[in-house]
Amino acid sequence: MERKKLAPGVFITTLDAEKFNRCRITIHLRYPALRRSATDAAVLPLVLERGYAGCPDMTELSRKLARLYGADLGVDQSSAGIDRVLTVDICGIKDRFALDGENLTREYADIAFGTIFEPYLIDGVFDPEAVRIEKESLARRLDAERFQPAADIPGDTVEREPAAADAAAGRVLIRLAQRPGQPAVQHIAGGVVDDQRRDAAPLTLPCGPDALRVHPGLDDRKVDALCPKVVCIGKRL
């Protein structure tokens, strides 16, 4: 890997990867993160990805990337400390694999630099219609993530609002004598009793945990609900 300083705050990093048949050009722009421009910063990558001055149409841009043997273009936003980082990335096959000897690297660079330095503007501003569409799309996406149960989010281990019923139950463990001498550990959550022993069908409560007066820290010996009287005949196992 080689890194050179081109100007104050401007660096170029090259990484030789001869063993791969694809190359990548990535441009990072780092700027301060400001609260007043948070919405604009979130929408900016979505608008830039729609096209640039040299190729303002989304359909035409897709065709251009397809002609470059299926090159991939991406624009993303990330955080680095107190700053934001705008990234434009394009990846495609190397020049030596081009069927007609095309200079693919030049084409990749033109698209990447055009996307970030020559965006498609109308009267000096981004296309208002494109901005409106991307804002609405982003709002719907955020709403979907907000109301999506944590259990449905891959890799999400944080307990969110949809799990409030489970939190209210306080993960109270009570012992129910499902069979003589072999009490089963049960978990009350949202009106469902889940048998952790997995050898008995779950029971459905007629009401939620609140009606059972279950609260965090409640001793299972004090739970007076759903405790059937079991008469054991014979020796306890």
Contacts in CASP RR format, 6 or more apart in sequence:
PFRMAT RR
TARGET T0000
AUTHOR 0000-0000-0000
METHOD contacts of the structure
MODEL  1
MERKKLAPGVFITTLDAEKFNRCRITIHLRYPALRRSATDAAVLPLVLER
GYAGCPDMTELSRKLARLYGADLGVDQSSAGIDRVLTVDICGIKDRFALD
GENLTREYADIAFGTIFEPYLIDGVFDPEAVRIEKESLARRLDAERFQPA
ADIPGDTVEREPAAADAAAGRVLIRLAQRPGQPAVQHIAGGVVDDQRRDA
APLTLPCGPDALRVHPGLDDRKVDALCPKVVCIGKRL
1 13 0 8 1.000
1 14 0 8 1.000
1 15 0 8 1.000
1 16 0 8 1.000
2 13 0 8 1.000
2 14 0 8 1.000
2 15 0 8 1.000
3 11 0 8 1.000
3 12 0 8 1.000
3 13 0 8 1.000
3 14 0 8 1.000
4 11 0 8 1.000
4 12 0 8 1.000
4 13 0 8 1.000
5 11 0 8 1.000
6 12 0 8 1.000
17 23 0 8 1.000
20 94 0 8 1.000
21 93 0 8 1.000
21 94 0 8 1.000
21 97 0 8 1.000
22 91 0 8 1.000
22 92 0 8 1.000
22 93 0 8 1.000
22 94 0 8 1.000
23 91 0 8 1.000
23 92 0 8 1.000
23 93 0 8 1.000
23 94 0 8 1.000
23 105 0 8 1.000
23 108 0 8 1.000
24 89 0 8 1.000
24 90 0 8 1.000
24 91 0 8 1.000
24 92 0 8 1.000
25 89 0 8 1.000
25 90 0 8 1.000
25 91 0 8 1.000
25 105 0 8 1.000
25 108 0 8 1.000
25 109 0 8 1.000
25 112 0 8 1.000
26 87 0 8 1.000
26 88 0 8 1.000
26 89 0 8 1.000
26 90 0 8 1.000
26 112 0 8 1.000
27 87 0 8 1.000
27 88 0 8 1.000
27 89 0 8 1.000
27 112 0 8 1.000
27 113 0 8 1.000
27 116 0 8 1.000
28 85 0 8 1.000
28 86 0 8 1.000
28 87 0 8 1.000
29 85 0 8 1.000
29 86 0 8 1.000
29 87 0 8 1.000
29 116 0 8 1.000
30 80 0 8 1.000
30 83 0 8 1.000
30 84 0 8 1.000
30 85 0 8 1.000
30 86 0 8 1.000
31 83 0 8 1.000
31 84 0 8 1.000
31 86 0 8 1.000
32 82 0 8 1.000
32 83 0 8 1.000
32 84 0 8 1.000
33 41 0 8 1.000
33 79 0 8 1.000
33 81 0 8 1.000
33 82 0 8 1.000
33 83 0 8 1.000
33 84 0 8 1.000
39 135 0 8 1.000
41 77 0 8 1.000
41 84 0 8 1.000
42 77 0 8 1.000
42 138 0 8 1.000
43 131 0 8 1.000
43 134 0 8 1.000
43 135 0 8 1.000
43 138 0 8 1.000
44 77 0 8 1.000
44 86 0 8 1.000
45 75 0 8 1.000
45 76 0 8 1.000
45 77 0 8 1.000
45 86 0 8 1.000
46 75 0 8 1.000
46 134 0 8 1.000
46 137 0 8 1.000
46 138 0 8 1.000
47 119 0 8 1.000
47 126 0 8 1.000
47 127 0 8 1.000
47 130 0 8 1.000
47 131 0 8 1.000
47 134 0 8 1.000
48 75 0 8 1.000
48 88 0 8 1.000
48 115 0 8 1.000
48 116 0 8 1.000
48 119 0 8 1.000
49 73 0 8 1.000
49 74 0 8 1.000
49 75 0 8 1.000
49 115 0 8 1.000
50 58 0 8 1.000
50 61 0 8 1.000
50 120 0 8 1.000
50 127 0 8 1.000
50 130 0 8 1.000
50 134 0 8 1.000
51 57 0 8 1.000
51 58 0 8 1.000
51 61 0 8 1.000
51 115 0 8 1.000
51 119 0 8 1.000
51 120 0 8 1.000
52 61 0 8 1.000
52 111 0 8 1.000
52 114 0 8 1.000
52 115 0 8 1.000
52 118 0 8 1.000
52 119 0 8 1.000
52 120 0 8 1.000
53 114 0 8 1.000
53 118 0 8 1.000
53 119 0 8 1.000
53 120 0 8 1.000
53 121 0 8 1.000
54 114 0 8 1.000
54 118 0 8 1.000
54 120 0 8 1.000
55 61 0 8 1.000
55 64 0 8 1.000
55 111 0 8 1.000
56 120 0 8 1.000
61 73 0 8 1.000
64 111 0 8 1.000
65 71 0 8 1.000
65 72 0 8 1.000
65 73 0 8 1.000
65 111 0 8 1.000
68 92 0 8 1.000
68 104 0 8 1.000
68 107 0 8 1.000
68 108 0 8 1.000
69 92 0 8 1.000
69 93 0 8 1.000
69 97 0 8 1.000
69 98 0 8 1.000
69 104 0 8 1.000
70 92 0 8 1.000
71 90 0 8 1.000
71 91 0 8 1.000
71 92 0 8 1.000
71 93 0 8 1.000
71 104 0 8 1.000
71 107 0 8 1.000
71 108 0 8 1.000
71 111 0 8 1.000
72 89 0 8 1.000
72 90 0 8 1.000
72 91 0 8 1.000
72 92 0 8 1.000
73 88 0 8 1.000
73 89 0 8 1.000
73 90 0 8 1.000
73 111 0 8 1.000
73 112 0 8 1.000
73 115 0 8 1.000
74 88 0 8 1.000
74 89 0 8 1.000
74 90 0 8 1.000
75 86 0 8 1.000
75 87 0 8 1.000
75 88 0 8 1.000
75 89 0 8 1.000
75 115 0 8 1.000
75 116 0 8 1.000
76 86 0 8 1.000
76 87 0 8 1.000
76 89 0 8 1.000
77 84 0 8 1.000
77 85 0 8 1.000
77 86 0 8 1.000
77 87 0 8 1.000
78 84 0 8 1.000
78 85 0 8 1.000
78 87 0 8 1.000
79 85 0 8 1.000
86 116 0 8 1.000
88 112 0 8 1.000
88 115 0 8 1.000
88 116 0 8 1.000
89 112 0 8 1.000
90 108 0 8 1.000
90 111 0 8 1.000
90 112 0 8 1.000
92 104 0 8 1.000
92 108 0 8 1.000
93 104 0 8 1.000
94 104 0 8 1.000
94 105 0 8 1.000
95 101 0 8 1.000
95 102 0 8 1.000
95 103 0 8 1.000
95 104 0 8 1.000
95 105 0 8 1.000
98 104 0 8 1.000
119 126 0 8 1.000
120 126 0 8 1.000
120 127 0 8 1.000
121 127 0 8 1.000
122 128 0 8 1.000
145 153 0 8 1.000
147 162 0 8 1.000
148 162 0 8 1.000
149 160 0 8 1.000
149 162 0 8 1.000
149 163 0 8 1.000
150 156 0 8 1.000
150 157 0 8 1.000
150 158 0 8 1.000
150 159 0 8 1.000
150 160 0 8 1.000
150 162 0 8 1.000
150 163 0 8 1.000
151 162 0 8 1.000
151 163 0 8 1.000
159 166 0 8 1.000
159 167 0 8 1.000
165 189 0 8 1.000
165 190 0 8 1.000
165 191 0 8 1.000
165 208 0 8 1.000
165 209 0 8 1.000
166 189 0 8 1.000
166 190 0 8 1.000
168 209 0 8 1.000
168 210 0 8 1.000
168 214 0 8 1.000
168 215 0 8 1.000
169 188 0 8 1.000
169 189 0 8 1.000
169 190 0 8 1.000
169 209 0 8 1.000
169 214 0 8 1.000
170 214 0 8 1.000
170 215 0 8 1.000
170 216 0 8 1.000
170 217 0 8 1.000
170 218 0 8 1.000
171 187 0 8 1.000
171 189 0 8 1.000
171 216 0 8 1.000
172 187 0 8 1.000
172 188 0 8 1.000
172 209 0 8 1.000
172 214 0 8 1.000
172 215 0 8 1.000
172 216 0 8 1.000
172 217 0 8 1.000
172 218 0 8 1.000
172 220 0 8 1.000
172 223 0 8 1.000
173 185 0 8 1.000
173 186 0 8 1.000
173 187 0 8 1.000
173 220 0 8 1.000
174 186 0 8 1.000
174 188 0 8 1.000
174 220 0 8 1.000
174 223 0 8 1.000
174 226 0 8 1.000
174 227 0 8 1.000
175 183 0 8 1.000
175 184 0 8 1.000
175 185 0 8 1.000
175 186 0 8 1.000
175 220 0 8 1.000
176 183 0 8 1.000
176 184 0 8 1.000
176 186 0 8 1.000
176 193 0 8 1.000
176 226 0 8 1.000
176 227 0 8 1.000
176 228 0 8 1.000
177 183 0 8 1.000
177 184 0 8 1.000
177 227 0 8 1.000
177 228 0 8 1.000
177 230 0 8 1.000
178 184 0 8 1.000
178 195 0 8 1.000
178 197 0 8 1.000
178 200 0 8 1.000
179 230 0 8 1.000
180 230 0 8 1.000
180 232 0 8 1.000
180 233 0 8 1.000
180 234 0 8 1.000
180 236 0 8 1.000
180 237 0 8 1.000
181 232 0 8 1.000
181 236 0 8 1.000
181 237 0 8 1.000
182 237 0 8 1.000
184 195 0 8 1.000
184 196 0 8 1.000
184 197 0 8 1.000
184 199 0 8 1.000
184 200 0 8 1.000
185 195 0 8 1.000
185 196 0 8 1.000
185 197 0 8 1.000
186 193 0 8 1.000
186 194 0 8 1.000
186 195 0 8 1.000
186 196 0 8 1.000
186 226 0 8 1.000
187 193 0 8 1.000
187 194 0 8 1.000
187 196 0 8 1.000
188 205 0 8 1.000
188 209 0 8 1.000
188 212 0 8 1.000
188 214 0 8 1.000
189 209 0 8 1.000
190 205 0 8 1.000
190 208 0 8 1.000
190 209 0 8 1.000
191 204 0 8 1.000
191 205 0 8 1.000
191 207 0 8 1.000
191 208 0 8 1.000
191 209 0 8 1.000
192 202 0 8 1.000
192 203 0 8 1.000
192 204 0 8 1.000
192 205 0 8 1.000
193 202 0 8 1.000
193 203 0 8 1.000
193 204 0 8 1.000
193 205 0 8 1.000
193 226 0 8 1.000
194 202 0 8 1.000
195 201 0 8 1.000
195 202 0 8 1.000
195 203 0 8 1.000
203 226 0 8 1.000
205 212 0 8 1.000
205 226 0 8 1.000
212 223 0 8 1.000
212 225 0 8 1.000
212 226 0 8 1.000
213 225 0 8 1.000
214 223 0 8 1.000
END
